[in-house]
Amino acid sequence: MQTRRQCLQSLSASTLLLGSGRAWAQTSSATAVPRPDRSAEPSPLGRLQARSMRLQLRHTWTTVMSSSTHRDVCYAEYLRDGVIGRGEGAPIPRYHESVETALAAVETLRPLIERGDPWKFAALLDAMLRARPGEFAAKAAIDLALTDWVTQRLGVPLYRYLGLDPRSLPPTSMSIGIDRPEMTQKKVREAADFEVLKIKVGLDSDEATLSAVRAVSKQRLRVDANEGWKDRDLALRRLRWLATQDVEFVEQPLPAERTDDQRWLRSHSPLPLFADEACLHAESIPQLAALYDGVVIKLDKCGGIWPALRMIHVARVHKLKILLGCMVSSSVTITAAAHLAALVDYVDLDGNLLIANDPYQGVRVERGRLILPDRPGLGLLARKVAG
């Protein structure tokens, strides 16, 4: 086993090298956090398992891209030396991923991970990235599981391993999906304890949606168009109107590939613009700096904790603002992302609050503030749920 100093050196190297990962979770019964045994010799092999789980949404979730009552995610579990590391990845159809392709990817990568040394996770996860293209939700699941395992064995929460202050996290926004005005207002009232709301737009009903929100709320607002505005002149008209509604910034107003139109729109926009669908990996960021004011980083999109850290560092070099976001996920992914929240400007980590059958307890939200668990690893506790 490596010493703590060697592990920290590996960690520092990994922030520059990695770009992906994540793994599985049990839901049938509560699981106590194993006591780390630093004296035990590592077992010859780890064991990696994966399965899908259907997360049931509290409300029908509608964006300009889709509408659904559930989301299917990939859970992963890494077991070695009697310690279980847990991870999760939410496949993103926008990038041609599904839970079926994620599970197949984990199976393909399983021999590499099981033969590898988890204490040398920087090299191991880098090899995983190079082993096959795409499938970043699956890689995120493995990344999370290995990270959870390592930090549990060390007996420290991930945020402490990274040297971060859990009291310095920005407030999270609560997302409001596209709906009829009366349902939008119902959701806004349910989110009255949050300082910030994120409103999904991108349809002809945008002004009616925002007007419905403003009729019942004076909360800070952010807007996500999800590439829904196909014309730059239309986008500019919407942005000018949104500026009169005290909106802070707008995510992905135009389709990601429309770089010339996006450059023009940024030069005319009264509001800051953030790249979401256009921002996938650290390599994307230098080109985005001339087109956007900020970037949205999601563990599922980039491949895990270490790729996300790399993106944060690159974004800072290019003087971009950073929003740490999420897909609809359980507390596994949301808690993992929350451990990084002290490094960013804005947080939108509410995916677990949108579901009715969360299999884990992890980060808590009190009046929009994230409260990290003070337990080793990601700090997850399994609980029994229906479904």
C-alpha positions as CSV (number, residue, x, y, z in Angstrom):
1,M,0.0,0.0,0.0
2,Q,1.2,3.5,-0.7
3,T,1.9,6.0,2.0
4,R,-0.5,8.9,2.5
5,R,2.2,11.2,1.0
6,Q,2.5,9.0,-2.1
7,C,-1.3,9.0,-2.5
8,L,-1.4,12.8,-2.3
9,Q,1.3,13.0,-4.9
10,S,-0.8,10.7,-7.1
11,L,-3.8,12.9,-6.5
12,S,-1.9,16.0,-7.6
13,A,-0.8,14.3,-10.8
14,S,-4.3,13.1,-11.5
15,T,-5.8,16.6,-11.7
16,L,-3.7,17.2,-14.8
17,L,-4.0,13.8,-16.4
18,L,-7.5,12.6,-16.1
19,G,-10.6,13.1,-18.1
20,S,-13.3,10.5,-17.0
21,G,-14.9,7.8,-14.8
22,R,-17.7,6.4,-12.4
23,A,-19.4,3.0,-10.9
24,W,-22.3,1.0,-9.0
25,A,-24.5,1.2,-5.8
26,Q,-26.6,-1.2,-3.7
27,T,-30.0,0.0,-2.6
28,S,-31.6,-2.9,-0.7
29,S,-30.4,-2.0,2.8
30,A,-28.4,0.5,4.7
31,T,-24.6,-0.1,4.6
32,A,-22.3,1.0,7.3
33,V,-19.1,2.8,6.2
34,P,-16.3,0.3,6.7
35,R,-13.5,1.2,9.1
36,P,-10.3,1.7,7.0
37,D,-7.6,-0.8,7.7
38,R,-4.3,0.8,6.6
39,S,-2.3,-2.2,7.9
40,A,-4.0,-4.8,5.7
41,E,-2.2,-5.9,2.6
42,P,-4.2,-5.2,-0.6
43,S,-6.1,-8.2,-2.0
44,P,-4.8,-9.4,-5.3
45,L,-7.8,-8.1,-7.3
46,G,-10.7,-5.7,-6.9
47,R,-14.1,-6.4,-8.1
48,L,-16.2,-4.1,-10.3
49,Q,-19.9,-4.5,-10.8
50,A,-22.5,-2.4,-12.5
51,R,-26.3,-2.2,-12.9
52,S,-29.0,0.2,-14.0
53,M,-31.5,1.9,-11.8
54,R,-34.6,3.8,-12.7
55,L,-35.0,7.1,-10.8
56,Q,-38.6,8.2,-10.6
57,L,-39.2,11.9,-10.9
58,R,-41.4,13.9,-8.5
59,H,-42.8,15.9,-11.4
60,T,-42.7,15.3,-15.1
61,W,-39.4,16.8,-16.2
62,T,-39.5,18.8,-19.4
63,T,-36.8,20.7,-21.3
64,V,-36.6,21.8,-24.9
65,M,-34.9,18.4,-25.6
66,S,-37.3,15.9,-23.9
67,S,-40.0,15.2,-21.4
68,S,-40.0,12.2,-19.0
69,T,-41.3,10.8,-15.7
70,H,-38.1,8.8,-14.9
71,R,-34.4,8.7,-15.7
72,D,-32.2,5.5,-16.0
73,V,-28.7,5.7,-14.6
74,C,-25.7,3.4,-14.3
75,Y,-24.5,2.5,-10.8
76,A,-21.1,1.0,-10.2
77,E,-19.5,-0.6,-7.2
78,Y,-15.7,-1.3,-6.6
79,L,-15.0,-3.8,-3.8
80,R,-11.6,-4.5,-2.5
81,D,-10.1,-5.3,1.0
82,G,-13.7,-5.3,2.4
83,V,-14.4,-1.7,1.4
84,I,-17.0,-0.7,-1.1
85,G,-16.5,2.3,-3.3
86,R,-19.7,3.6,-5.0
87,G,-20.3,5.6,-8.2
88,E,-23.0,6.6,-10.6
89,G,-23.3,7.9,-14.1
90,A,-26.3,9.4,-15.9
91,P,-26.0,8.7,-19.6
92,I,-26.8,11.7,-21.8
93,P,-28.7,10.9,-25.0
94,R,-27.5,14.2,-26.5
95,Y,-24.1,12.5,-26.8
96,H,-25.5,9.2,-27.9
97,E,-25.3,7.5,-24.5
98,S,-27.9,5.2,-22.9
99,V,-27.9,3.1,-19.8
100,E,-27.4,0.0,-22.0
101,T,-24.3,1.4,-23.7
102,A,-23.0,2.5,-20.3
103,L,-23.4,-1.0,-18.8
104,A,-21.7,-2.4,-21.9
105,A,-18.8,0.0,-21.5
106,V,-18.3,-0.9,-17.8
107,E,-18.2,-4.5,-18.8
108,T,-15.5,-3.8,-21.4
109,L,-13.5,-1.8,-18.9
110,R,-13.9,-4.2,-16.0
111,P,-10.8,-6.4,-16.6
112,L,-8.6,-3.2,-16.7
113,I,-10.0,-1.9,-13.5
114,E,-10.0,-5.2,-11.6
115,R,-6.4,-5.9,-12.5
116,G,-5.3,-2.4,-11.7
117,D,-3.9,-1.0,-8.5
118,P,-6.5,1.5,-7.1
119,W,-3.8,3.3,-5.1
120,K,-2.3,4.3,-8.5
121,F,-5.7,5.6,-9.7
122,A,-4.2,8.5,-11.7
123,A,-2.6,6.1,-14.2
124,L,-5.4,3.6,-13.9
125,L,-8.1,6.1,-14.8
126,D,-6.0,7.6,-17.5
127,A,-5.6,4.1,-19.0
128,M,-9.4,3.7,-18.8
129,L,-9.9,6.9,-20.8
130,R,-7.5,5.7,-23.5
131,A,-9.1,2.2,-23.6
132,R,-12.2,3.2,-25.5
133,P,-13.8,6.4,-26.8
134,G,-17.0,8.0,-25.5
135,E,-19.3,6.6,-22.8
136,F,-18.4,9.3,-20.2
137,A,-21.3,8.4,-17.9
138,A,-19.9,4.9,-17.5
139,K,-16.4,6.3,-17.0
140,A,-17.8,8.7,-14.4
141,A,-19.3,5.8,-12.5
142,I,-16.0,4.1,-12.3
143,D,-14.1,7.3,-11.4
144,L,-16.5,8.0,-8.5
145,A,-16.3,4.4,-7.2
146,L,-12.5,4.3,-7.2
147,T,-12.3,7.8,-5.6
148,D,-14.8,6.7,-2.9
149,W,-12.8,3.6,-2.2
150,V,-9.5,5.4,-1.9
151,T,-10.7,8.1,0.4
152,Q,-12.6,5.6,2.5
153,R,-9.5,3.6,3.0
154,L,-7.6,6.8,4.0
155,G,-10.4,7.5,6.4
156,V,-11.1,11.1,5.2
157,P,-13.9,12.8,3.4
158,L,-13.1,13.7,-0.2
159,Y,-13.3,17.4,0.4
160,R,-10.6,17.1,3.1
161,Y,-8.4,15.0,0.9
162,L,-8.6,17.9,-1.6
163,G,-7.9,20.5,1.0
164,L,-11.3,22.3,0.6
165,D,-13.5,24.1,3.1
166,P,-17.0,22.5,3.3
167,R,-18.3,25.8,4.7
168,S,-17.5,27.9,1.6
169,L,-19.9,26.3,-0.9
170,P,-22.1,28.6,-3.0
171,P,-25.8,28.1,-2.7
172,T,-27.4,25.6,-5.1
173,S,-30.1,26.7,-7.4
174,M,-33.3,24.6,-7.8
175,S,-34.3,23.8,-11.4
176,I,-37.8,24.4,-12.7
177,G,-38.7,22.4,-15.8
178,I,-40.9,23.7,-18.6
179,D,-44.5,23.4,-17.8
180,R,-47.9,25.2,-17.9
181,P,-47.8,28.5,-16.1
182,E,-49.9,27.2,-13.2
183,M,-47.7,24.2,-12.7
184,T,-44.6,26.4,-13.0
185,Q,-45.9,28.5,-10.2
186,K,-46.6,25.4,-8.1
187,K,-43.0,24.3,-8.5
188,V,-41.7,27.7,-7.7
189,R,-43.7,27.8,-4.4
190,E,-42.3,24.4,-3.5
191,A,-38.8,25.9,-3.9
192,A,-39.5,28.9,-1.7
193,D,-36.6,28.0,0.6
194,F,-34.0,28.3,-2.2
195,E,-32.1,31.6,-2.8
196,V,-31.8,30.9,-6.5
197,L,-34.0,29.2,-9.2
198,K,-32.9,27.9,-12.6
199,I,-35.7,28.2,-15.2
200,K,-35.7,26.0,-18.2
201,V,-36.7,27.8,-21.4
202,G,-36.2,27.4,-25.2
203,L,-39.8,27.4,-26.5
204,D,-42.3,30.0,-27.7
205,S,-43.7,30.0,-24.2
206,D,-40.6,31.5,-22.7
207,E,-42.0,34.9,-21.8
208,A,-45.1,33.3,-20.3
209,T,-43.0,31.0,-18.2
210,L,-40.8,33.8,-16.8
211,S,-43.8,36.1,-16.2
212,A,-45.5,33.3,-14.3
213,V,-42.3,32.9,-12.1
214,R,-41.9,36.6,-11.5
215,A,-45.6,36.8,-10.5
216,V,-44.9,34.7,-7.4
217,S,-41.2,35.0,-6.8
218,K,-38.5,37.6,-6.2
219,Q,-35.8,34.9,-6.0
220,R,-32.6,35.2,-8.0
221,L,-33.1,33.6,-11.4
222,R,-30.9,31.9,-13.9
223,V,-32.1,30.6,-17.3
224,D,-31.2,27.5,-19.3
225,A,-32.2,27.5,-23.0
226,N,-30.7,24.0,-23.7
227,E,-29.8,25.1,-27.3
228,G,-33.5,25.9,-27.9
229,W,-33.1,29.3,-29.6
230,K,-32.2,28.4,-33.2
231,D,-31.8,32.0,-34.5
232,R,-29.4,34.5,-33.2
233,D,-31.8,37.5,-33.6
234,L,-34.5,35.6,-31.7
235,A,-31.9,34.8,-29.0
236,L,-30.9,38.4,-28.7
237,R,-34.5,39.5,-28.3
238,R,-35.1,36.9,-25.6
239,L,-31.9,38.0,-23.8
240,R,-32.9,41.6,-23.8
241,W,-36.3,40.8,-22.4
242,L,-34.8,38.5,-19.8
243,A,-32.5,41.3,-18.7
244,T,-35.6,43.2,-17.7
245,Q,-36.6,40.3,-15.4
246,D,-33.5,40.5,-13.3
247,V,-31.9,37.3,-14.6
248,E,-28.3,36.6,-13.7
249,F,-27.1,34.7,-16.7
250,V,-28.2,32.3,-19.5
251,E,-26.9,28.8,-20.3
252,Q,-26.4,27.6,-23.9
253,P,-28.7,30.0,-25.8
254,L,-27.8,28.7,-29.3
255,P,-26.9,25.2,-30.6
256,A,-23.4,24.3,-29.6
257,E,-22.1,24.1,-33.2
258,R,-23.2,27.6,-34.1
259,T,-19.9,29.2,-33.1
260,D,-20.0,32.2,-35.4
261,D,-23.5,33.1,-34.3
262,Q,-22.5,32.6,-30.6
263,R,-19.6,35.0,-31.0
264,W,-21.9,37.6,-32.4
265,L,-24.5,37.0,-29.7
266,R,-22.0,37.3,-26.9
267,S,-20.8,40.7,-28.3
268,H,-24.4,42.0,-28.2
269,S,-25.9,40.2,-25.2
270,P,-26.8,42.2,-22.1
271,L,-26.4,39.1,-20.0
272,P,-23.5,36.7,-19.4
273,L,-23.7,33.5,-21.4
274,F,-22.5,30.1,-20.2
275,A,-21.5,27.1,-22.4
276,D,-23.2,23.8,-21.4
277,E,-23.7,21.4,-24.3
278,A,-20.7,23.1,-26.0
279,C,-18.5,22.4,-23.0
280,L,-17.5,18.7,-22.7
281,H,-13.9,18.4,-21.7
282,A,-10.9,20.4,-20.7
283,E,-9.8,20.5,-24.3
284,S,-13.0,22.3,-25.2
285,I,-12.4,25.3,-22.9
286,P,-9.7,27.4,-24.7
287,Q,-11.9,27.7,-27.8
288,L,-15.0,28.6,-25.7
289,A,-13.3,31.5,-24.0
290,A,-13.9,33.8,-27.0
291,L,-17.6,32.7,-27.2
292,Y,-18.9,32.6,-23.6
293,D,-18.5,34.2,-20.3
294,G,-18.6,30.9,-18.3
295,V,-18.7,27.2,-18.6
296,V,-21.0,24.5,-17.1
297,I,-19.1,21.4,-15.8
298,K,-21.0,18.1,-15.1
299,L,-19.4,14.9,-13.8
300,D,-21.5,12.8,-16.2
301,K,-20.6,14.9,-19.2
302,C,-16.8,14.9,-18.6
303,G,-16.3,11.6,-17.0
304,G,-15.9,12.1,-13.3
305,I,-14.3,13.9,-10.4
306,W,-10.7,14.2,-11.8
307,P,-11.7,15.3,-15.3
308,A,-14.0,17.9,-13.7
309,L,-11.1,19.2,-11.6
310,R,-8.9,19.5,-14.7
311,M,-11.7,21.5,-16.4
312,I,-12.0,23.8,-13.4
313,H,-8.2,24.6,-13.5
314,V,-8.3,25.2,-17.3
315,A,-11.4,27.4,-17.0
316,R,-9.6,29.5,-14.3
317,V,-6.6,30.0,-16.6
318,H,-9.0,31.4,-19.2
319,K,-10.7,33.6,-16.7
320,L,-14.1,32.0,-17.2
321,K,-16.8,31.8,-14.6
322,I,-17.7,28.2,-13.6
323,L,-21.1,26.6,-12.9
324,L,-21.0,23.1,-11.4
325,G,-24.1,21.4,-12.7
326,C,-25.7,18.0,-12.8
327,M,-28.1,15.7,-14.6
328,V,-31.1,14.1,-12.9
329,S,-29.1,11.8,-10.6
330,S,-29.2,10.3,-7.1
331,S,-27.3,11.5,-4.1
332,V,-24.2,9.5,-5.3
333,T,-23.4,11.8,-8.1
334,I,-24.7,14.9,-6.5
335,T,-22.7,14.3,-3.3
336,A,-19.5,13.6,-5.3
337,A,-20.0,16.9,-7.2
338,A,-20.7,18.8,-4.0
339,H,-17.2,17.9,-2.7
340,L,-15.8,20.1,-5.5
341,A,-18.3,23.0,-5.0
342,A,-15.8,25.2,-3.0
343,L,-13.8,25.6,-6.2
344,V,-16.5,27.1,-8.4
345,D,-18.6,30.3,-8.7
346,Y,-22.1,28.9,-9.0
347,V,-23.7,25.6,-8.2
348,D,-26.7,23.8,-9.6
349,L,-26.7,20.5,-7.7
350,D,-30.3,19.6,-7.3
351,G,-30.7,16.4,-9.4
352,N,-31.4,14.2,-6.3
353,L,-34.1,16.7,-5.1
354,L,-36.0,16.0,-8.3
355,I,-36.4,12.2,-7.7
356,A,-38.7,10.2,-5.4
357,N,-36.6,7.1,-4.8
358,D,-33.1,8.2,-3.9
359,P,-31.1,5.1,-2.8
360,Y,-28.5,7.0,-0.8
361,Q,-28.1,9.7,1.8
362,G,-25.2,12.1,1.2
363,V,-25.1,15.8,0.9
364,R,-28.1,17.6,2.4
365,V,-29.7,20.9,1.4
366,E,-30.9,23.4,4.0
367,R,-32.5,26.6,2.6
368,G,-30.5,26.1,-0.6
369,R,-27.2,25.6,1.2
370,L,-25.2,22.3,0.6
371,I,-24.2,20.5,3.8
372,L,-21.5,17.9,3.1
373,P,-21.4,14.7,5.1
374,D,-18.4,14.4,7.5
375,R,-17.8,10.8,6.8
376,P,-14.9,9.0,4.9
377,G,-15.0,8.9,1.1
378,L,-18.0,10.5,-0.5
379,G,-19.9,10.0,2.8
380,L,-22.8,8.0,1.4
381,L,-25.2,5.9,3.5
382,A,-27.5,3.4,1.7
383,R,-31.2,3.4,2.5
384,K,-34.0,1.2,1.6
385,V,-36.4,2.7,-1.0
386,A,-39.4,1.6,-2.9
387,G,-39.1,0.9,-6.6
